[in-house]
Amino acid sequence: MANIKSAKKRILVNQTKAARNKAIKSAVKTAIKKVDTAVANNDAAAANAALTDAISAIDKAQTKGVYHKNNASRKVARISKAVNSIQ
């Protein structure tokens, strides 16, 4: 355990940031799973709606620095390709 005041603060700040990042990543994963489920059911309308939400969640995560821009771009490309495969 840290003894220095600034080190204690860094621990608290890092815990807060980690919790925020975890929540954002979880939301992105959930959105991607919804797209995958719609694609698996060959439901084009639901897939397009879920795709819009997922892209929005991924872009927000990238803007907040949770994902690198290339990682976010790759995720968007993969789910877009999956949705386009059923249309």
HELIX and SHEET records of a PDB file:
HELIX    1   1 LYS A    5  ALA A   40  1                                  36    
HELIX    2   2 ALA A   44  THR A   63  1                                  20    
HELIX    3   3 LYS A   69  SER A   85  1                                  17    
END                                                                             
